[in-house]
Amino acid sequence: QAAFRLCRDLGVAVWHAHDYKSNLLGLAIRRLYPMTLVTTVHGWMPVTTRLAAYEALDRRMLRFYDHVFAVSPPLVEAAQRFGVPHDRLTFLPNGIEVSGRPAPPTRDAARETIGIDPDNADRHVACIGRLSEEKCLERAIRTVARLRDAGHPTHLHLVGKGPQRPTLEDAVCRLKLDGRVTFHGW
């Protein structure tokens, strides 16, 4: 009721949602208050049975929105499979503002910045993002262990912060990957 009163009192014309909770709330409020419903689809990563159920509901709600933005071509296809008409669906890629930024460093300068020895023959892989369960970063750590065991020295760089860092650090210790995984933080 508070969200309905807020929309009514502020004269909200457009509701922009981006997850199952805000999508459901928008549909509920629109039954009582006329507004345009827009949502952005970022993807579904059910990490629990409960979340999988919520996300299934979310996918069913998309067809009732006035417009759906999807951040990748596979999500555009998924939204179409879930009943979103083509004329109410737009591919809107995630963007990073690059104007006015300095040119990227050379490969050698970038390696020096993060402490990679130029004479080191290891392959280096980076995962950049929030350290949380849905990113499946523990799989990346296990892959580095398998590559090491197969004779392909690889170093994993994890850039970001998040609630799963202690679990990931435990996996590094358990798999004896000290020196093969670097946590760079934010």
TORDOPA-851467 format. One line per field, with one value per residue (C-alpha): x, y, z; residue number from 1. Coordinates in steps of 0.02 Angstrom, whole numbers. Example, Ala and Ser with C-alpha at 12.3 -4.5 7.8 and 13.67 -1.06 7.14 Angstrom:
// TORDOPA-851467
east <- [615, 684]
north <- [-225, -53]
up <- [390, 357]
resi <- [1, 2]
END
This chain:
// TORDOPA-851467
east <- [0, 143, 215, 43, 19, 193, 161, -8, 54, 206, 110, 228, 206, 338, 386, 558, 591, 741, 708, 568, 520, 506, 423, 289, 263, 244, 109, 17, 19, -37, -198, -242, -144, -115, 68, 184, 284, 463, 589, 770, 820, 996, 984, 930, 1050, 951, 1069, 932, 768, 674, 763, 732, 545, 549, 644, 521, 383, 486, 502, 313, 282, 386, 246, 136, 261, 242, 424, 569, 753, 875, 1062, 1121, 1062, 1033, 920, 824, 794, 744, 620, 542, 526, 437, 307, 373, 321, 461, 391, 401, 578, 743, 923, 1012, 1193, 1277, 1389, 1543, 1577, 1747, 1757, 1887, 1979, 2165, 2224, 2242, 2417, 2528, 2527, 2694, 2639, 2476, 2570, 2690, 2543, 2470, 2637, 2658, 2839, 2868, 2976, 2840, 2773, 2608, 2446, 2346, 2156, 2053, 1876, 1810, 1651, 1563, 1628, 1460, 1392, 1299, 1464, 1527, 1703, 1741, 1731, 1867, 1976, 1949, 1992, 2159, 2196, 2154, 2263, 2407, 2387, 2389, 2553, 2479, 2530, 2393, 2367, 2193, 2162, 2000, 1955, 1810, 1739, 1591, 1521, 1598, 1779, 1808, 1737, 1847, 2001, 1962, 1951, 2122, 2197, 2107, 2170, 2345, 2340, 2437, 2530, 2413, 2263, 2271, 2129, 2148, 1995, 1892]
north <- [0, 120, 97, 127, 287, 346, 320, 406, 552, 583, 559, 423, 395, 260, 114, 46, -124, -239, -396, -513, -412, -244, -326, -405, -246, -143, -261, -257, -67, -44, -136, 13, 154, 181, 192, 127, -26, -45, -174, -216, -399, -433, -623, -762, -861, -971, -1020, -1090, -1181, -1033, -909, -1023, -1015, -824, -811, -925, -808, -659, -731, -755, -574, -500, -517, -401, -258, -116, -127, -243, -200, -346, -320, -459, -545, -711, -619, -542, -719, -780, -637, -680, -863, -802, -710, -532, -467, -405, -228, -213, -279, -185, -243, -117, -170, -128, 20, 100, 283, 293, 471, 577, 428, 405, 275, 102, 55, -56, -241, -230, -78, -165, -321, -217, -127, -289, -370, -495, -538, -512, -669, -776, -905, -929, -891, -758, -754, -618, -621, -447, -423, -449, -598, -684, -858, -832, -784, -964, -906, -1064, -1153, -1037, -1083, -1270, -1246, -1166, -1319, -1437, -1336, -1341, -1530, -1550, -1453, -1287, -1157, -1027, -880, -818, -635, -598, -414, -357, -380, -471, -592, -748, -695, -802, -955, -924, -899, -1065, -1150, -1079, -1151, -1319, -1340, -1281, -1136, -1011, -901, -950, -843, -658, -563, -383, -312, -170]
up <- [0, 37, -138, -215, -113, -159, -346, -334, -229, -340, -501, -562, -749, -780, -667, -711, -634, -645, -544, -491, -337, -425, -577, -467, -367, -526, -593, -426, -415, -596, -555, -445, -525, -713, -761, -896, -844, -907, -851, -887, -896, -831, -827, -711, -604, -486, -347, -234, -264, -193, -307, -456, -419, -405, -568, -657, -599, -658, -833, -842, -790, -932, -1061, -957, -961, -1086, -1135, -1094, -1113, -1121, -1094, -1211, -1371, -1279, -1157, -1303, -1369, -1196, -1174, -1343, -1288, -1131, -1235, -1250, -1421, -1534, -1540, -1349, -1334, -1355, -1345, -1233, -1204, -1041, -1070, -1001, -1035, -1116, -1181, -1095, -1021, -1049, -1172, -1096, -1038, -1144, -1104, -1014, -912, -864, -811, -707, -623, -557, -520, -662, -696, -884, -888, -808, -930, -837, -925, -835, -825, -742, -676, -640, -541, -377, -278, -253, -276, -440, -526, -503, -463, -366, -534, -601, -452, -479, -664, -617, -509, -653, -773, -648, -628, -818, -833, -891, -761, -747, -631, -588, -545, -454, -461, -354, -182, -111, 16, -59, -37, 120, 33, -119, -10, 76, -95, -142, 18, 1, -179, -133, -255, -151, -275, -417, -368, -327, -246, -303, -214, -285]
resi <- [1, 2, 3, 4, 5, 6, 7, 8, 9, 10, 11, 12, 13, 14, 15, 16, 17, 18, 19, 20, 21, 22, 23, 24, 25, 26, 27, 28, 29, 30, 31, 32, 33, 34, 35, 36, 37, 38, 39, 40, 41, 42, 43, 44, 45, 46, 47, 48, 49, 50, 51, 52, 53, 54, 55, 56, 57, 58, 59, 60, 61, 62, 63, 64, 65, 66, 67, 68, 69, 70, 71, 72, 73, 74, 75, 76, 77, 78, 79, 80, 81, 82, 83, 84, 85, 86, 87, 88, 89, 90, 91, 92, 93, 94, 95, 96, 97, 98, 99, 100, 101, 102, 103, 104, 105, 106, 107, 108, 109, 110, 111, 112, 113, 114, 115, 116, 117, 118, 119, 120, 121, 122, 123, 124, 125, 126, 127, 128, 129, 130, 131, 132, 133, 134, 135, 136, 137, 138, 139, 140, 141, 142, 143, 144, 145, 146, 147, 148, 149, 150, 151, 152, 153, 154, 155, 156, 157, 158, 159, 160, 161, 162, 163, 164, 165, 166, 167, 168, 169, 170, 171, 172, 173, 174, 175, 176, 177, 178, 179, 180, 181, 182, 183, 184, 185, 186]
END
